[in-house]
Amino acid sequence: MIIEKVDPARDSYSEYSLDGTLLTVGGITVDLAEEEGDQEVIISFGKCNGMVHRGIKPCCVYVAEAIIPPRKYEDIDEDGPPENWPEDEEAPATHTETVPVPLDTNSVTLKIWPLTEIVAGESTQNQEGNDGSE
């Protein structure tokens, strides 16, 4: 898995692990192979009230985003005719089938966001650069 920190200079969210195709972020487990599709899939993880969940709500801060590239396929040669070959036609000795390639977790990117805290309704972004002087 490719780990990409959104802001490498700051401490980032670190409660994640990968076991085979199972990605766990803050206690939420996602099977990356089941989520894979013919187009890129992005799974966002947010944190509200101290709990991580899948998706982002208005009150949440980002913690991570899993980016699964589009499924890959390969052509393989099979013996005999393809399924549903008409019985009244001469069957070929072999045929080619296009099959999905198993997910390579090394091609999945996990973007991790810097740690942020919500303080009295203001995000740390509102506080950055504010030293109290005007």
C-alpha positions in Angstrom: 0.0 0.0 0.0 1.2 3.5 -0.9 1.0 5.8 2.2 0.7 9.4 1.3 0.7 12.1 4.0 -1.3 15.2 3.0 1.0 17.4 5.0 4.3 15.5 5.7 5.5 18.2 8.1 2.7 17.5 10.6 1.8 14.5 12.7 -0.8 12.5 10.8 -3.5 10.1 11.7 -1.9 6.7 12.5 -4.6 4.3 13.5 -4.7 2.2 10.3 -3.5 -1.3 9.3 -3.7 -3.6 6.3 -4.1 -7.4 6.5 -4.4 -8.9 3.1 -7.1 -6.9 1.4 -8.7 -5.8 4.7 -7.9 -2.2 5.5 -8.8 -1.0 9.0 -8.9 2.7 9.8 -9.8 3.7 13.4 -11.8 0.4 14.0 -13.6 0.5 10.6 -12.7 -2.4 8.4 -13.2 -2.4 4.6 -12.4 -5.2 2.2 -10.6 -3.4 -0.6 -11.1 -6.3 -3.0 -14.8 -6.2 -2.6 -14.8 -2.4 -3.1 -12.7 -2.6 -6.3 -14.5 -1.7 -9.5 -14.0 -0.9 -13.1 -13.5 2.8 -12.2 -11.3 4.3 -9.4 -13.0 4.0 -6.0 -12.4 6.5 -3.2 -13.3 5.6 0.3 -13.3 8.5 2.8 -12.9 8.2 6.6 -13.9 11.0 8.9 -13.9 11.6 12.6 -16.7 13.2 14.7 -17.0 13.2 18.4 -14.0 11.0 18.8 -15.3 8.3 16.6 -14.0 7.3 13.1 -16.6 6.4 10.5 -16.8 5.8 6.8 -17.7 8.9 4.9 -17.6 12.6 5.8 -20.3 14.6 7.6 -20.3 18.4 8.0 -19.1 18.2 11.6 -16.2 15.8 10.8 -12.6 16.2 10.0 -10.8 14.0 7.5 -8.6 11.2 8.8 -7.9 9.1 5.7 -8.9 8.3 2.2 -8.3 5.0 0.4 -7.9 5.3 -3.3 -8.4 2.0 -5.2 -7.3 2.1 -8.8 -9.6 0.6 -11.5 -9.7 -3.2 -11.8 -7.3 -4.8 -14.2 -8.1 -7.6 -16.5 -6.0 -10.2 -18.4 -6.8 -12.5 -21.3 -6.3 -16.2 -20.7 -6.5 -19.1 -23.1 -9.0 -21.8 -22.2 -9.5 -25.3 -23.7 -12.7 -26.0 -25.5 -15.4 -23.7 -26.8 -16.7 -20.7 -24.8 -19.9 -21.1 -22.7 -23.1 -20.9 -24.7 -21.4 -22.0 -28.0 -24.1 -23.0 -30.5 -24.3 -26.8 -30.7 -24.9 -26.7 -34.5 -21.5 -25.0 -35.1 -18.1 -26.6 -35.1 -16.5 -25.8 -31.7 -13.0 -24.3 -31.5 -10.3 -26.2 -29.6 -9.5 -23.2 -27.5 -10.9 -19.7 -26.8 -9.8 -16.6 -25.0 -11.5 -15.3 -21.9 -11.0 -11.9 -20.2 -10.8 -12.3 -16.4 -10.2 -9.9 -13.6 -6.8 -9.8 -12.0 -6.8 -10.0 -8.1 -6.3 -6.7 -6.4 -2.7 -5.7 -5.9 -2.8 -3.8 -2.5 0.5 -2.3 -3.5 -1.4 -0.2 -6.0 -3.8 1.2 -3.4 -3.1 4.6 -2.0 -4.0 5.6 1.6 -3.9 9.4 2.0 -3.7 10.3 5.7 -4.6 13.8 6.9 -2.8 15.7 9.7 -4.2 15.5 13.1 -6.6 18.3 13.9 -8.6 19.2 16.9 -11.9 21.0 17.3 -11.6 23.5 20.1 -14.7 25.4 21.3 -16.3 25.2 17.8 -13.2 26.5 16.0 -10.9 24.3 14.0 -7.2 24.5 14.3 -7.1 26.0 10.8 -8.9 29.1 12.3 -6.3 29.3 15.1 -3.2 28.8 12.9 -1.3 32.0 12.4 -3.3 33.8 15.1 -1.0 34.9 17.8 -3.4 37.3 19.4 -1.9 40.4 17.9 -3.6 42.6 15.3 
